[in-house]
C-alpha cells in the first residue's frame, strides 16, 4: 500500500517555485508555461523556511539562488506594475538571439520575462507609428527584429525548460500533448477595419448589407465552399471551425485585426470568450510567440481575464501580397511553421475567408493550395508513415 501511495504522490506532485514577491505577472506567465504549455503543475512560495523544507521538485526565480535548486535569475519586468519602455540586453542562445540576457542562471536569459513580453504584446502598449490601416506593423515587433517571428518561441523555450527539469527531477510528471490542425473559415469577405472603435458600426452595416444583397447565388456560394472544405477534410478527419456572421452577440471573433487593448476590452464588455485574431493579416508567424491558446492578460489592470486567445499563425491575407498564388513557394514557407508546431505538439490555426475560396478565378488556385496543404502537412488516419 505504501508503494501505491508513493506512486500517487509522484504523479500528482507539483513543482514548487520560490519567488520573493509573487506578482500578478509572475503568477500569470508561470501558470501559462507550466500548466498550459508543459501540462504540469506549479505552486509558489515566498517563505524561505517552507521552501527549504519542501520535498517537492524546486526552482527559484529570484536575484540569487536559495540552495541547490534549479535557479532562474529574474529581471525587473515581472516585478513591475508599470507599462514603460523596457531596457534589456540580448544574448546568443543556440542559433538564435534572445532578449533579457542574464548571467549565473540555468538559462542565459530570463525566459519568463521574455515570454511575458511576447505573449502580452507589451510593445503594442507603447507609442508606435501604425500602418495605413491603423494597426501595429509586424516589422516593428521584437520577434521580427530578432528573427523569431516564424517560431512559437515560448513553446520552444518551454520544451527546453522541460528537459532541464527532467534532468534534475526525472519523476516530475507532464501530461501528453498532441498536435492539432484547426482551419478557421470566415464565411464573409476578409476585412481590415472590423475592430477598434468602428467595430459596432461596421458590424451593423454588414448585417444590413447582407439582408439587402442576400440571394440564392450567395447561398449557393456559401454552401459550395462548405461542401468543398468538408469534402477535402473528410479523409483526414479534420474539422474546420466556420464563422458565419460577425456579431457581438457571438462568443467568438475571427475577422479583422486587433488593436490592443481596445479590441479585447470591447470583446470582454460584449461577453465574448474566444478570439481568433491574434496574428498578422499579411505576414505569417506567431504574433504572441506561442502556438498554445492563452488567457488574455490585461496589462492596464494587471490581471488575467477570461478571454481566451487562439493564436493564428497563417492568414489567407498573406496570399494577397502577390497577384498570383504561387503554390510551391507558399507551401514551402508554411511547412517550416507546420513542422515546428508539430514538433512542439501545439495548435496550428490558419484563417481562410469566403472570398479566397470561391470556385472561380484566383479562388480555384486557392482551393488547389488548400487541398495540397492538407496532403502535404497531414497524415491519413491509417497512414503510419512519419510526418
PEMO-V88735 format. One record per helix or strand. SS is the DSSP state (hx for helix, st for strand). FROM is the first residue (numbers start at 1). TO is the last residue. Records with the same first field share a line. If there is no record, write none. Layout:
SS = FROM-TO + FROM-TO
//
This chain:
hx = 2-12 + 24-37 + 48-53 + 77-79 + 111-119 + 122-125 + 138-140 + 142-145 + 153-168 + 196-213 + 216-234 + 262-270 + 316-321 + 327-344 + 354-356 + 362-377
st = 15-18 + 42-45 + 58-62 + 70-73 + 91-93 + 96-98 + 101-101 + 109-109 + 180-186 + 241-243 + 252-253 + 274-278 + 294-298 + 303-315 + 347-353
//
